[in-house]
Amino acid sequence: MALSLSSTIRSAQMDAITTAVGASGFVDIYSGTPPANVGTALAGNTLLAHLPCSATFAPGAASGVLTVNAITQDASADATGTATFFRVTTSGGTAVVQGTVSTSGADLNMNTTSIVSGGPVAISSCVWTAGNP
C-alpha cells in the first residue's frame, strides 16, 4: 500500500519549494534530454528562456496545491529549440525543481514548445499538486 499523507503534510511539502527557491528565483526552460534529476548537472542542453519569478515564489499551499505567483515573460528568448524541461532556480542559480514541459499533461504546460531566439516566452500560470490528493 502506498503512503497516504494528510493535506497538512502535502501543503508543507509544497511550501518547502517556496522556501527553497527564496526571493526572486527563475524558471529556466531547456531543450534536450532532461538530466536524471534536479541535482544532476546539465549535459548538452540548451537554455532557451530565462524567466524571473515574483519576489515571493508562491503563497502558502492549500490542500497540497501550490499556485506559483506571476512569472515575468522573457521578452527575448536565448535560443531556438523545442522546450523539453524546465528548472526553477534560486536567485543565485541553484536548481530546486525540475520538470517536464509540453502543451498539455506536463509539469509545466505552455501554448507551444517551439521557442524562437529573440521571441517572447511566457508562462500564463503554474500550479503543482503534491501526491495522493
C-alpha positions as CSV (number, residue, x, y, z in Angstrom):
1,M,0.0,0.0,0.0
2,A,1.3,3.5,-0.9
3,L,1.7,6.1,1.8
4,S,-1.3,8.4,2.2
5,L,-0.5,11.9,3.5
6,S,-2.7,14.4,5.2
7,S,-3.5,17.7,3.4
8,T,-1.4,19.5,6.0
9,I,1.7,17.4,5.2
10,R,1.2,17.7,1.5
11,S,0.9,21.5,1.8
12,A,4.1,21.6,3.9
13,Q,5.9,19.7,1.2
14,M,4.8,22.2,-1.4
15,D,5.6,25.2,0.9
16,A,9.2,23.8,1.2
17,I,9.6,24.5,-2.5
18,T,8.8,28.2,-1.9
19,T,11.2,28.3,1.0
20,A,14.0,26.6,-1.1
21,V,13.5,29.0,-4.1
22,G,13.7,32.0,-1.8
23,A,13.4,35.6,-3.1
24,S,13.4,36.3,-6.8
25,G,14.1,32.9,-8.3
26,F,13.9,32.0,-12.0
27,V,12.3,29.5,-14.4
28,D,14.8,28.3,-17.0
29,I,13.5,26.4,-20.0
30,Y,15.7,24.0,-21.8
31,S,15.8,21.7,-24.9
32,G,17.4,18.3,-25.0
33,T,17.2,15.2,-22.8
34,P,16.4,16.1,-19.2
35,P,19.1,15.2,-16.7
36,A,18.2,12.2,-14.4
37,N,17.1,14.6,-11.6
38,V,17.4,18.2,-10.4
39,G,20.7,17.5,-8.8
40,T,22.3,16.2,-12.0
41,A,24.4,18.6,-14.0
42,L,23.2,19.8,-17.4
43,A,24.8,18.0,-20.3
44,G,24.4,19.2,-23.8
45,N,21.2,21.1,-23.0
46,T,20.4,24.5,-24.5
47,L,18.9,27.3,-22.4
48,L,16.0,28.6,-24.4
49,A,14.5,31.1,-22.0
50,H,15.2,32.6,-18.5
51,L,12.0,33.9,-16.8
52,P,12.1,35.9,-13.5
53,C,9.7,34.8,-10.8
54,S,8.0,37.1,-8.4
55,A,9.9,38.2,-5.3
56,T,7.8,35.6,-3.4
57,F,7.6,32.4,-5.4
58,A,4.2,31.4,-4.2
59,P,1.7,32.0,-1.3
60,G,1.1,29.2,1.1
61,A,-0.1,26.0,-0.4
62,A,-3.7,24.9,0.2
63,S,-4.7,21.2,0.3
64,G,-1.4,20.2,-1.2
65,V,-1.7,22.7,-4.1
66,L,0.9,25.3,-4.8
67,T,-0.1,28.1,-7.1
68,V,3.0,30.0,-8.3
69,N,2.9,33.8,-8.3
70,A,3.3,35.7,-11.6
71,I,6.3,34.7,-13.7
72,T,7.6,37.6,-15.9
73,Q,7.9,36.7,-19.6
74,D,11.3,36.5,-21.2
75,A,10.9,39.2,-23.9
76,S,13.8,37.8,-25.9
77,A,14.5,34.0,-25.9
78,D,18.1,33.0,-25.6
79,A,18.0,30.3,-28.4
80,T,15.8,28.5,-30.9
81,G,14.7,25.0,-30.0
82,T,12.0,22.7,-28.6
83,A,11.3,23.0,-24.9
84,T,11.5,19.7,-23.1
85,F,12.1,20.5,-19.5
86,F,12.5,23.3,-17.0
87,R,14.3,24.1,-13.8
88,V,13.3,26.5,-11.1
89,T,16.4,28.1,-9.5
90,T,17.2,30.4,-6.7
91,S,18.3,33.9,-7.5
92,G,21.9,32.5,-7.2
93,G,21.3,29.8,-9.8
94,T,20.9,26.7,-7.6
95,A,18.4,24.3,-9.1
96,V,15.4,23.5,-6.8
97,V,12.8,21.9,-9.1
98,Q,13.0,20.2,-12.4
99,G,10.1,19.0,-14.5
100,T,8.7,18.3,-18.0
101,V,7.4,20.9,-20.5
102,S,4.7,20.3,-23.1
103,T,1.5,21.8,-24.3
104,S,-0.6,19.5,-22.0
105,G,-0.1,16.9,-19.4
106,A,3.3,18.1,-18.3
107,D,4.7,19.7,-15.1
108,L,4.7,23.0,-17.0
109,N,2.3,23.5,-19.9
110,M,2.9,26.2,-22.5
111,N,1.0,27.3,-25.6
112,T,3.9,26.0,-27.7
113,T,7.1,24.2,-27.1
114,S,8.7,25.8,-30.1
115,I,10.9,28.6,-28.9
116,V,12.4,31.1,-31.3
117,S,15.5,33.1,-30.5
118,G,14.7,36.7,-29.8
119,G,11.0,36.0,-29.5
120,P,8.9,36.3,-26.3
121,V,8.4,33.3,-23.9
122,A,5.5,33.5,-21.4
123,I,4.0,31.2,-18.7
124,S,0.4,32.1,-18.0
125,S,0.1,30.0,-14.9
126,C,1.9,27.3,-12.9
127,V,0.0,25.1,-10.4
128,W,1.5,21.9,-8.8
129,T,-0.2,19.4,-6.6
130,A,1.5,17.1,-4.1
131,G,0.8,13.4,-4.4
132,N,-2.2,11.4,-3.3
133,P,-4.8,14.2,-3.2
